[in-house]
Each structure stands twice: as C-alpha cells, then as structure tokens.
Amino acid sequence: MSRGIGGSTAERELSELRPWPNPAPAIGPAERAERLAAAQRLMDGIGAEALIVGAGVSLRYFAGVGWGATERLVAMLLPRQGAPVMVCPRFELGSLQAALAIEAEVVLWEEHESPYELAGRVLADLGAASLAIDPALPFFAYDGLRLAAPDLAFVSGAPVIDGCRMIKSPAELALMSQAKAMTLEAHRRAARILREGITTGEVRRFIDSAHRAMGADNGSSFCAVQFGTASAYPHGLPGEQRLAKGDIVLIDTGCQVQGYNSDITRTYVFGEPTAEQRRVWDTEKRAQAAAFAAVKPGVPCEEIDRVARAVLAEAGFGPDYELPGLPHRTGHGIGLSIHEAPYLVRGDRTPLQPGMCFSNEPMIVIPDAFGVRLEDHFHVTETGAAWFTEPQPSLEQPFPERN
C-alpha cells in the first residue's frame, strides 16, 4: 500500500483536528478604501461615470457584504469621484449596517417601490450619464435599470471588477494560503481513512467534517470523490462508488476562509498501481511541473496552457482537447470565486502579473478507464511563480513528509 493510504479511522483523524492556529487577519478598512480607489481609476479608462456592483462576491470584495443575489436589488453605486452609495431594501437596513465594511451613504426602498427607479435617481443626482455593469449582475436587474433610466449609457464593468480582483494583495494571499493549507490537511487525513468497500459519500462527509473542525467558513465549499472509472469523468458520475483494490482515487475539494477559496486535487492508487496508471501519473506530473516553470510576469496566460499540452502531446495524448488527453483548460484564476478571470487557456492573452493566482491542473483522461488530475495553486511573483501548497511528491507518496 502507498504511504499514508489507509490504516486509520474517521473518528481517530477527526479527534486530532483543532481550529487553525494563527488564522490570517481579515481584510482591513485601508485595503477596502484602496480597492474603491483602484476601481475609480479603472472606470476612467473605460469612460464610465459610475459602477454598479450587485450582491455577490464582488460586493463582498469592495464593501464586505457577503450576501448572495436574490430577486431584491442590493447593490453598490460607485461614482468615478466621491463616496459609494448602497441601495438596499429598508427592512434589511440593520443587517446591511452590521455587514458593511466601508463608509457609504445608504438609500432605501420599500417592497412596493422600484429599486431601479431609486438607483436611477441616485445616478442622476451623481451626474452620471454612463454606467459600468457588474458582469455578475442578473439580467433582470440590468433590464430594470435600462427601463428606469433610459438615458443612461451602459458599458461592461468587467475591466473594472476583473482588473481589481485579479491582482491579490498580501492579505488576500495569506487568507488563500490558510484555506489551501487546511484543504491539504483534509486531503492527508482522508487518505488515511480509506479502506476496501468505503463509499465516496463517507469520504465526502469526512472531508466536510475535517474542514469544519479546522475552522473553514462552512465546511467543504465542494467535494468530488471519484473511484476507479468514475475518475475518467472530470466532474465525476452520479451515485455512490465503493473502493476496491487497484482503484484510482481522485479527490478534488476545497473550502473558504473569510470567503477566499482553496481547490486541491490529489490522485493516487488504493493498492498496487499498474504500469499504465504509473505512466499516466508520471506524465501528468511532468505537465504540471512544466506549466509552473513557464510562469513569468508578462507571459500570456495562454502560453501556460500551450506548454502543458506540449508535454502531453509528446507522450502521445491529444492533440488539443481530444481524448485520451486533456479535455479542459490547464488552469483558472481563483480568489473570492473558485473560478475567476483570467484563465490558463488558449485565447486568453492576459499578461501574467505579480499577485495573480491560478490553479495548475492539466488533467489526463483515459476514456472508460481512469483519469489523473494533480491540482495545486500558485501565485505569480516578480520572478516566476510560488506554490501555495507543495505538489504531490509521487504516485506512492501522495503527501510530503512532515518535518
């Protein structure tokens, strides 16, 4: 049996877990003020006189309000100059005030009133003739604004919001480092509870409990556990599987710390690997390492995808998205969203910049047999890239030795 696989129980592993020591500090007021100022600078570049940010992760990013979008408009209106204005249902005022992490005027609407007409009046008072739209704003909200303020010119707010969020600060990197370290520990302990006949559901529930025990926001933010042929499907198959000797084990999971995400995948074998499993795993390892080595400031995002695919093609996989091979992009940005811009994929020519954060996961799929995905995350530095978590050392050793 590979090192660190099996030999323990869920009860034993959970009993040893404690809340994370020395948790990363929260995002402070000065950083949020700088985010708003950066957004205003970027608005000037696209000719927008105001920006609307709806409930969701971008509102959390700018204002600290971690609410999800509903049918009721909750939004921040940010003028190109001056202080932001929050639009909120009156009955939610107390909850908004408790969550709001910036100085902002608050304007309120009652249930029978149109929040879009209210927002239109605010924008008129601000003298805004053009409005940048949060790309995650629901269409019904955009449509309500369009009908309520027909003289407004609308532009995409993606260059503003993505332009701010894609570059992570040291405080953001610290929160993400904690989330990823917690998930790697959950992975390590999940491997120890494996036994013949265990179900994927048992492993998922254990990982959720492990994340909770360490202090993740809400347990696992997601968890995919795939045994055997199910691992040949990038996002798995419905239903439960039971673990058998010789099965590939592919576990992809993550958590959140103050909203910031982890997303780590490990692939190993329960029992003795076959020669083909070893060949594919070794190729995956080389592709992941090549992608990491290619990272430099100024390099286009798509180049990292090209480098990983070149390693796979040399080993006989692909080409492009053909199977057996890599059916999806090499990596995605990550932060408050688990998948966010920019992306390591052909066609994304965004130059890499220090502070950008990405997954590195050039998965290999062998149809009707198995899949191998090694997924770790890195952030771009002034000279190259730095891992958040140490990649899997080998097929037989899923996790680094502890010091």
C-alpha positions in Angstrom: 0.0 0.0 0.0 1.2 3.5 -0.7 2.5 5.6 2.1 -0.2 7.5 4.0 -3.1 5.5 2.5 -5.4 3.6 4.9 -4.8 2.3 8.4 -6.8 4.8 10.3 -10.5 5.7 11.0 -12.6 8.9 10.6 -13.1 9.1 14.3 -9.4 9.0 15.1 -8.4 11.5 12.4 -11.2 14.0 13.4 -10.3 13.7 17.1 -6.8 15.1 16.3 -8.0 18.2 14.4 -8.2 21.6 16.0 -9.2 25.1 14.9 -6.4 26.6 12.7 -3.6 28.2 14.7 -2.7 31.8 13.9 -5.5 32.5 11.4 -4.9 35.1 8.7 -6.1 38.6 9.5 -9.3 39.9 7.9 -9.2 42.4 5.1 -8.9 45.9 6.8 -10.5 49.3 6.0 -7.4 50.7 4.4 -7.3 47.9 1.8 -11.0 48.3 1.0 -10.5 52.0 0.5 -7.7 51.3 -1.9 -9.9 48.8 -3.8 -12.6 51.5 -4.3 -9.9 54.0 -5.5 -8.5 51.4 -7.9 -12.0 50.8 -9.3 -12.4 54.5 -9.8 -9.1 54.7 -11.7 -10.1 51.8 -14.0 -13.6 53.4 -14.6 -11.8 56.4 -16.0 -10.1 54.1 -18.5 -13.4 52.8 -19.9 -15.3 56.1 -19.9 -17.7 55.1 -17.2 -19.0 57.7 -14.8 -20.4 55.2 -12.3 -20.2 51.4 -11.5 -22.9 49.2 -10.1 -21.9 46.1 -8.2 -24.7 43.7 -7.2 -24.9 41.3 -4.3 -22.3 38.5 -4.7 -18.6 38.0 -4.3 -17.7 41.4 -5.9 -19.9 43.2 -3.4 -18.0 41.3 -0.7 -14.7 42.3 -2.3 -15.5 46.0 -2.3 -17.9 46.5 0.6 -17.5 43.5 2.9 -21.2 42.5 2.3 -21.2 38.7 1.7 -24.8 38.4 0.5 -25.9 36.3 -2.4 -28.1 37.8 -5.2 -31.8 37.5 -4.8 -34.8 39.0 -6.6 -34.4 42.1 -4.4 -31.8 44.6 -5.5 -28.9 45.1 -3.1 -26.1 47.0 -4.8 -23.3 49.5 -4.5 -23.3 52.5 -6.8 -19.7 53.9 -7.1 -19.2 57.2 -8.8 -16.0 57.9 -10.6 -15.3 60.6 -8.0 -16.7 60.6 -4.5 -18.2 58.1 -2.0 -20.2 54.9 -2.8 -23.9 54.7 -2.3 -25.6 51.5 -1.2 -29.1 50.6 -2.5 -31.0 48.3 -0.1 -34.5 47.2 1.0 -35.5 49.1 4.1 -36.2 46.0 6.1 -32.6 44.8 5.5 -31.0 48.0 6.9 -29.9 46.5 10.2 -28.4 43.5 8.5 -26.6 45.7 6.0 -25.2 48.0 8.6 -23.8 45.0 10.5 -22.1 43.7 7.4 -21.0 46.9 5.7 -17.2 47.4 5.9 -16.9 50.7 4.1 -18.2 54.2 4.6 -21.2 54.7 2.3 -24.4 56.5 2.0 -27.4 54.1 2.2 -30.6 54.7 0.2 -33.6 52.5 1.0 -36.6 51.2 -0.9 -39.9 49.7 0.3 -41.3 46.4 -1.0 -43.9 48.2 -3.2 -41.3 50.6 -4.7 -38.9 50.1 -7.7 -35.3 49.9 -6.6 -34.3 50.6 -10.2 -36.1 53.9 -10.3 -34.4 54.7 -7.0 -31.0 53.8 -8.4 -31.7 55.9 -11.5 -32.4 58.9 -9.3 -29.2 58.4 -7.4 -27.2 58.2 -10.6 -28.9 61.3 -11.9 -28.0 63.1 -8.7 -24.4 62.0 -9.1 -24.4 63.4 -12.6 -23.6 60.0 -14.1 -24.6 59.6 -17.8 -22.8 56.2 -18.2 -22.9 53.1 -16.0 -20.5 50.2 -15.9 -22.4 47.0 -15.1 -21.1 44.3 -12.8 -20.8 41.2 -15.2 -22.4 39.1 -12.5 -25.5 41.4 -12.1 -28.6 39.4 -13.0 -30.2 40.3 -16.3 -33.5 41.3 -14.7 -31.6 43.9 -12.6 -29.9 45.3 -15.7 -33.2 45.3 -17.6 -34.8 47.1 -14.7 -32.2 49.8 -14.7 -32.4 50.1 -18.5 -36.1 50.7 -18.3 -36.0 53.0 -15.3 -33.1 55.2 -16.7 -33.4 55.1 -20.5 -30.9 57.9 -21.0 -28.1 56.0 -19.3 -25.3 54.6 -21.4 -24.3 51.1 -20.3 -20.9 49.5 -20.6 -19.4 46.3 -19.3 -17.8 46.6 -15.8 -15.7 43.5 -16.3 -12.5 45.6 -17.0 -13.0 47.3 -13.7 -14.0 44.4 -11.5 -11.7 41.8 -13.0 -8.9 44.5 -13.1 -9.2 44.9 -9.4 -9.8 41.3 -8.3 -7.3 39.5 -10.4 -4.3 41.0 -8.5 -4.2 39.7 -4.9 -2.8 41.7 -2.1 -0.5 40.2 0.6 -3.6 40.0 2.9 -5.5 38.1 0.3 -2.6 35.7 -0.3 -2.4 35.0 3.4 -6.1 34.1 3.5 -5.8 31.9 0.5 -2.7 30.2 1.9 -4.6 29.3 5.0 -7.5 27.9 3.1 -5.2 25.8 0.9 -3.2 24.5 3.8 -6.4 23.4 5.6 -7.6 21.6 2.5 -4.3 19.8 2.0 -4.6 18.6 5.7 -8.1 17.4 5.0 -6.8 15.5 2.0 -4.0 14.0 4.0 -6.4 12.7 6.7 -8.9 11.5 4.1 -6.3 9.3 2.5 -5.7 7.6 5.9 -9.3 6.6 6.4 -9.6 4.7 3.1 -10.4 1.0 3.3 -11.8 -1.6 0.9 -15.5 -1.0 0.5 -15.7 2.6 1.8 -18.1 4.7 -0.2 -17.5 8.0 -1.9 -20.2 9.5 0.4 -18.4 8.5 3.5 -15.2 10.2 2.3 -17.1 13.4 1.3 -18.7 13.6 4.7 -15.4 13.1 6.4 -13.7 15.9 4.4 -16.6 18.2 5.2 -16.2 17.5 8.9 -12.4 17.9 8.7 -12.8 21.3 7.1 -15.3 22.4 9.8 -13.0 21.2 12.6 -10.2 23.4 11.3 -12.5 26.4 11.1 -13.4 26.7 7.4 -16.3 29.1 6.7 -18.9 26.4 6.1 -17.2 23.1 5.8 -16.3 22.0 2.3 -17.3 24.5 -0.4 -17.3 21.5 -2.7 -16.0 17.9 -2.7 -15.7 15.4 -5.5 -14.6 11.9 -4.6 -14.1 9.5 -7.6 -13.0 5.9 -7.5 -12.0 3.8 -10.5 -13.6 4.5 -13.8 -15.5 7.4 -12.4 -12.2 9.3 -12.3 -12.3 9.4 -16.1 -15.0 12.0 -15.9 -13.6 15.4 -14.9 -16.5 16.1 -12.6 -17.4 12.5 -11.7 -20.5 10.5 -12.1 -23.8 10.5 -10.1 -24.3 7.9 -7.4 -22.1 6.2 -4.9 -19.0 4.1 -5.6 -17.2 1.6 -3.3 -13.5 1.5 -3.2 -11.8 -1.7 -4.5 -8.1 -2.7 -4.6 -6.3 -1.3 -7.6 -8.7 1.7 -8.0 -7.5 5.1 -8.8 -8.6 7.5 -6.1 -9.2 11.1 -7.3 -10.4 13.6 -4.7 -11.0 17.3 -5.6 -12.1 19.5 -2.8 -11.9 23.0 -1.2 -13.0 25.3 1.5 -13.3 29.0 2.2 -11.6 31.2 4.7 -13.3 34.6 5.0 -14.6 33.9 1.5 -11.3 33.1 -0.1 -11.1 29.7 -1.8 -9.0 26.6 -1.9 -9.3 23.9 -4.6 -6.8 21.0 -4.5 -6.9 17.6 -6.2 -4.9 14.5 -5.4 -4.8 11.3 -7.4 -3.3 8.0 -6.2 -4.0 4.3 -6.2 -5.6 2.2 -3.5 -3.2 -0.8 -3.7 -0.5 -1.5 -6.2 -0.6 0.7 -9.4 -0.4 -0.8 -12.8 2.3 0.2 -15.3 -0.3 2.2 -17.3 -1.5 4.1 -14.2 2.1 4.9 -13.3 2.9 6.1 -16.9 -0.1 8.4 -17.0 0.5 9.8 -13.5 4.2 10.5 -14.3 3.1 12.3 -17.5 0.6 14.4 -15.5 3.3 15.3 -13.0 5.6 16.5 -15.8 2.9 18.6 -17.4 2.0 20.3 -14.1 5.7 21.0 -13.4 6.3 22.4 -17.0 3.3 24.7 -16.6 4.7 26.0 -13.3 8.2 26.5 -14.7 6.8 28.6 -17.7 5.3 31.2 -15.4 6.9 34.7 -15.6 5.5 38.2 -15.5 4.5 39.3 -18.9 3.9 35.8 -20.3 0.4 35.5 -21.8 -1.9 33.2 -19.9 -2.5 31.0 -22.9 1.2 30.2 -23.1 1.0 28.2 -19.8 -1.8 26.0 -21.4 0.3 25.5 -24.5 3.4 24.4 -22.5 1.4 21.8 -20.6 -0.3 20.4 -23.7 3.1 20.1 -25.4 4.3 17.7 -22.7 1.1 15.7 -23.1 1.4 15.6 -26.9 5.0 14.4 -26.6 3.7 11.5 -24.5 1.0 10.6 -27.1 -2.0 12.4 -25.7 -4.4 14.8 -27.5 -3.8 16.8 -29.6 -5.8 19.7 -28.3 -8.9 18.5 -26.4 -9.0 15.1 -27.9 -9.1 12.0 -25.7 -7.1 10.3 -24.3 -5.7 13.7 -23.2 -6.6 16.9 -21.5 -10.3 17.8 -22.1 -10.3 21.3 -20.4 -8.1 24.3 -19.8 -4.9 24.0 -17.8 -6.0 26.3 -15.0 -8.3 29.1 -13.7 -7.9 32.2 -11.6 -9.0 31.8 -8.0 -9.8 34.2 -5.1 -13.3 35.0 -3.7 -14.6 33.0 -6.7 -13.4 29.5 -7.1 -13.1 30.1 -10.9 -12.4 33.7 -11.9 -10.5 35.6 -14.5 -8.0 35.3 -16.0 -7.7 31.7 -17.3 -4.8 29.5 -18.4 -6.4 28.6 -21.8 -5.8 29.2 -25.4 -7.2 32.6 -26.4 -6.7 34.3 -23.0 -3.8 36.6 -23.8 -3.8 38.4 -20.5 -0.2 39.0 -19.4 0.7 37.4 -16.2 1.3 39.9 -13.4 2.6 39.5 -9.8 -0.3 38.8 -7.5 -2.3 36.8 -9.9 -3.4 33.3 -8.6 -4.1 30.2 -10.6 -4.9 26.5 -10.4 -2.5 24.3 -12.3 -4.3 21.1 -13.3 -3.6 19.6 -16.7 -5.8 16.5 -16.2 -5.3 13.4 -18.3 -8.5 11.4 -19.1 -8.3 7.8 -20.4 -12.0 7.1 -21.5 -13.7 4.2 -19.8 -10.6 3.5 -17.7 -9.4 6.3 -15.4 -8.3 9.9 -15.0 -5.4 11.6 -13.3 -5.5 15.2 -12.1 -2.9 16.8 -9.9 -4.2 20.3 -8.9 -2.2 22.8 -6.9 -2.3 26.6 -7.0 0.4 29.2 -7.4 0.7 32.9 -7.3 2.8 34.9 -9.7 5.8 36.6 -8.2 8.3 39.2 -9.6 10.5 36.4 -11.0 8.2 33.5 -11.6 5.7 31.5 -9.6 5.3 30.3 -6.0 3.3 27.3 -4.9 0.6 27.7 -2.2 0.9 24.0 -1.5 3.6 21.6 -2.3 2.6 19.3 -5.2 2.2 15.6 -4.7 5.6 14.0 -4.5 4.9 10.7 -6.2 2.2 8.2 -7.0 3.1 6.2 -4.0 3.5 9.2 -1.7 0.5 11.5 -2.1 1.7 13.9 0.6 5.1 15.4 1.6 6.8 14.0 4.7 6.2 16.2 7.7 9.3 17.9 9.2 
